[in-house]
Amino acid sequence: MVEEDVANYIAMNTSLVTGTDLFLNQLPANTPEGAAVRVIRSPKPWGNLTTTLISIFIFYNSFVTNRNLVDSLVILFNDYRGSLGSWSISGQVSWSNYGKDDYDRYVTSVNIEISH
């Protein structure tokens, strides 16, 4: 699954640890803060490749921690554009701010379109 490849790339290049504060799809109920990698739009053909829209949802009580991770991921993904790996950034890297959730966490997503 391509979202696992993206999560592994994040884990290798940030302080996030898979299974501790980096997850697929959603944070577990007992995990108050962290990030979740999720497919937002199913894969669609694009020439010889496939494109998929993925969002990394970020949940932190601290605005500064949330924003620092957003900024780091935006830079990380922009630097991965044109990579020769199993996937690469093929569209715009953007982020969306959702404000605070019911658990008083700041919620932001980093959104990427990838080719694979």
N, C-alpha and C positions, 0 to 999 in steps of 0.2 A: 504494500500500500504506500502510495506516494507521501501521504501525511506522516508516515513513520520515518521516511527519508528526511523530510523537512525537520521533524522533531529531533532526529539524530544530529542533523547539522547544527541546530540550535544548541543542543547539549554539548557538542564538541567545541563550540565557539563562544559560549557564554558561561556564566556561573550556575545556570539552571541545571538540575539533575533529574534525569528521567525517573519517574516514580516517586520523587520527593516534592518537587515543585514544577515539574513539566509533565504534562499528560496528553493523551489523545482524547478528543471530543469534549471532555468536561473535567472539572476538578472533582475528586472524590468528596463525599459528604464531610469527611473529617479533615480536609485540607483547606485551611482558611485563606491561604494566599498562594499564588503561582500563576502558571500559564497553561492554556489548553490549545492544542493544534487541532483544527477541524476543517474538513472539506465543506465548502459553502455551495459551490456549484459543481455538479457532477462533470466528469471528464467529457470533453467534446473534441471531435476531430479538428485538426488544424494542419492541413497539408499532410506530411508524413508523420507528424507528431500529434499529441493530444494536449489540450490545455485544461487546467483545473484551477479554480479559484479556491484559495486556502486562506483562512483567517487564524491568527494566533490571538486568542482572547487572554487578556492580562488582568489579574485581580489582585490589587494590593491596597492595604489600609493607608499607606503613605502615598501621597500624590507624587512626591519626589522619586520614590522607588519605582512607581508605575511609569512615570515619564522617562526616567533614565533607561528603563528596559525598552520602552517604545523607541526611543532615539537609537539605542544600540542595535535593535533589530532592523530598523529602517536602513541604517548604514550597512549592517551585515548583509542584508538581502540585496541592496543596490550594488554591493561589491561582488555578489555572486552572479550578476547578469552576464550571460554569455558563457557560463561554465561548461566544461565538457563532461560533467558528471552525469548521473542518471536523470537529472532534471536541471532546469535553469529558469531564471526569472525571465518571463517573456512579455510582461506588461508592467503597468505602473505599480510601484510600491506606495501604499498609502496607509493612513491610520484613521480610526474613528473613535471619538470620545463619547461614552455612554453615561457619564456622570457617576453617581454612586448607586450601589445596589442596596437591597434590604439588609445586608450584613455590614454596611458602612464602608464598603471597599470601592475604590475607584476602579472603573471598568473601561478598558480601552482595547481596541483590536488593531493589529497590524495585518493588512490585507495584501496578498500577493497573488499574481497570476503566474502560473508556472507552465512550462512545456516539458513534456516527458515522453 
